[in-house]
Amino acid sequence: MDIAIRTDRLTKRYNGRAVVDNLTFEVPKGSIYGFLGPNGAGKTTTFAMLCGFVRPSSGSAEVLGQPLTNLPLGRMAALPQDARFHPERTLEDSLRFMAELQGLDPERARKETDRVLDAVDLNDARKVRGKALSHGMAKRFGIAQAFLGTPELVLLDEPTEGLDPRNAHTVRQTIRAMAGHSTVLVSSHNLSEVEDLCDHAAIIDHGKLVTQASLAELTGQDHQILVQLGKAGTGAVAALKGLSRVAGVQASADGLTIRVTLRPGKGESVEDAITEVLGALMKSGAAIGTIVRGQKLEEKFLELT
């Protein structure tokens, strides 16, 4: 597996206190990777080190195969949490200027500017000056700036913070559409957003890595289902406990929800195990309502932090 970011015991101390503490994780190339943690967990400091804004106290990291002392700045882009833009330049002028700073000739800079403005639905606002941007427009403009020139790696710190649902949806759609050619590292407090957007994630707490895995592994989509019953099924749990493809069963206090941990046999799929579970439930007389694979990322996050 190709790796876009690799850290090895990366540490940053302030006044003797480790804000980031021996952090080791890997971001696969081509992924949209969620970087999660409660307030004060060390996410922004980690971003700052990966962007070269802050020097580590110890440990190391590689970004696109290069050490932090020699970052491949022309191949990566970042959107800090509180990014600021030139107050007097128009969006169009700012983007063209930044594109030419990247080495694009004027014609390609113009085309890139048109492309990213269209992607974030700001074509009609191209003549608006930076000082006149609303919060939602500023976030979308920041996304456009980050993906200008199609960098190999984009780091986004809280890209939808403070946005209304419509603008947040637009930003997520933009990230998803533009990520086809870039690896994207997204720091966010919005766990449902990460669950919807990302395919891998790491969770940190007090500067330390808690876990890292694919979203399917983190949420148990490949080995767990949640079954909502239409009425309390007194015999439902007993019906499942004897199945060879079931590793464990937990029922809610009211008996209306059953969480089933699956154990497919060799050469069998998860779907085979789910089919057997549903068959056993119906045979027991249970009225099945809804079925959800895995658990919410929020549940996993609260369990681990």
C-alpha positions, 0 to 999 in steps of 0.5 A, a space after each residue: 500500500 502506498 503511503 501519503 503521510 507516515 509519522 513515527 513517534 511524532 511529538 511536540 512539547 510546550 513548556 514540558 507538556 506533550 501536546 502531541 505524544 509519540 504519534 504514529 499513523 499512516 495515511 494511504 495514498 488516494 484516501 479521504 482520511 479523517 483525523 479525529 479527537 476531542 478538543 485539545 487532542 493535538 489535531 491542529 498541532 499535528 497539522 501544523 507540523 505536517 505543513 511545516 509551520 511548527 517543528 516537532 520536539 522529537 520523532 519524525 514524519 514523511 509527507 509524500 516520501 519527503 521528511 518535514 525538513 524538505 516538504 514537497 510544497 509544490 505537491 501539497 496544499 492546506 486549509 487551516 481552520 481560520 484561514 484568512 484571505 486578501 481583503 482587497 483582491 477579488 476571488 478571481 484575482 486571488 486564485 490566479 495570483 496563487 496559481 501563478 505562484 505555483 508556476 502555472 502560466 497565465 492561461 492555465 492559471 485562468 483555466 484552473 481558477 475557472 475550474 475551482 470556482 465552478 467546483 465550489 459554486 462561486 462563479 457568480 462571486 468571482 468579482 467579490 473582494 475577500 473582505 466581503 465574503 460571508 463565512 460560508 463563501 470563505 469556507 468554499 473559497 478556501 476549499 477552491 484554493 486548497 485544490 488549485 492545481 490538483 495537488 497530490 495531498 490536501 490537508 483540511 482543518 475543520 472545513 465545514 465548521 460553522 456552516 449551515 447544512 446547505 453550505 456544509 453539503 456543498 463543501 462535502 460534495 466538493 471535497 468528494 469530487 475533487 479528491 479523485 486525484 488527491 489524498 485528503 486529510 480532514 480534521 473534523 468534529 463532525 463525526 457523521 460528516 467523517 463517516 459519510 466522507 472518509 474511507 479511513 480514520 485515526 482517533 487521537 486523545 491527549 496527543 496519543 493515537 487511540 486507533 487507526 483503521 478503515 471506516 468499515 473496521 472502525 464501525 464494524 460494518 464487516 462484522 456487526 449488525 443492529 436489528 430493530 424489532 417491531 415488538 420485544 422478541 423474547 425468544 430472539 436472543 436464544 434463537 441466535 446464540 446457537 448459530 455457528 455464524 454468530 459470535 455474540 448477541 446483545 439485547 437492549 433493556 426493552 428487548 427491541 434492539 439486538 446487536 449481533 456480532 457475526 462470525 462467517 465461516 471460512 469462504 463465507 461472506 458477511 451476507 451469508 451470516 446476515 441471511 442466517 441471522 434474519 432467517 433464525 429471527 423470523 423463525 422465532 416469530 420476531 417482527 423485524 423492523 430495520 437492520 443497520 450494519 455496524 455502529 455509528 462512528 460517534 458510538 465508537 468515538 465515545 467508547 474510545 475517548 
